[in-house]
Amino acid sequence: MANQWFETVAIAQERAKKRIPKSVYGALIAGAEAGLSMRDNTAAFDELGFRPITAGQPPERRMETTIMGEYASMPVMISPTGVQAVHPEGEVAVGRAAAARGIPMGLSSFASTPVEQVAETCGSTFFQIYWAGDRDSMVARMERAKAAGVKGMILTLDWSFSHGRDWGSPHIPQMFSIKELLPHASETLMRPGYILRWLRKGKIPTLGVPNFNTDGGKPPGFFEAYGTWMMTPPPTWEDVAWLRAQWDGPFMVKGIARTDEARRAVDAGVTAISVSNHGGNNVDGMPAAIRTLPEIVGDVGDDVQVLLDGGIRRGSDVVKALALGADAVLIGRAYLWGLAANGQAGVENVLDVIRMGMDATMRGIGVANIADLSPADLVVPDGFSPPAIS
């Protein structure tokens, strides 16, 4: 077998595109409407430069930290993403990769694997929950996750789910039945390796959502769970404070993009926030997360951990985020491309690429410890961030 190692996340993306059906790849790309926010998430990092040194570079670089109380070998966390049908081992492979590389993992409520199985693979698993259903069902899902051994909660609020995409949206079937699969037969036949990987595991992709279950019954389908979320009135900050009070451990709110809301999250008692636009899947036209990060850190960075989620493709991107004040970052598409390209080994490959990129960048700019990174290490153009919210 040819060497499956890839040296950049971009190469992992290319391999993923070649190995999974077109509609599955389209679901990974996602984005909303014109894709303005999705593109800005990566473009914004390209606007930031570094100030390297040429002598006196540190012989060793330290990246260890803690994320919501959990040890992390580097300031990177797996972002929760739903229904990982790009590979038959899905979230289990991701959990094993995260554990092997010593970083925490976020597990989605819309995951295709039960929380109990994933928590067994990664001791630093955080369960992501949506404000979906009645209060009793939400508490029951949290209690189930706690019994499984998860370390904390991630409440995701940054998803408005705009339906239209200028490049078209992939068809997501109600279930993987013969009737539903026939229209996809041609694209699936063009990726025989994808089907063979599933057949070797003795199964086919499913769209079940087992982590919405609280009674041990049959898992609801993706659209059934999605419908529950759609029909639930959006939460107020008082609701957020109530949900946070139901959990006695670390609690993150994901989706903050404004300083006034960052302060409301702090007042609600959270221990961490994620600055995010849901990978460009929220309101299109939102600025990249990295653009709003400095203002938010300046306002609440002493009160809670601040993570950034959106646009991380390289280790140098992580360094830029930390220099602008983030305590850590979450990655989403990057590890999914690694998963699609080469399963668990592909996810580990992505994490190794990011680590090596961080190490090389820190050496180049003369910083020995991530705690010492600051805006002085960057070249930040005028107008990089939007006007501050008073």
Order of alpha helices (4+ residues) and beta strands (2+ residues): alpha-alpha-alpha-beta-beta-beta-beta-alpha-beta-alpha-beta-alpha-beta-alpha-alpha-alpha-alpha-alpha-beta-alpha-beta-alpha-beta-alpha-beta-alpha-beta
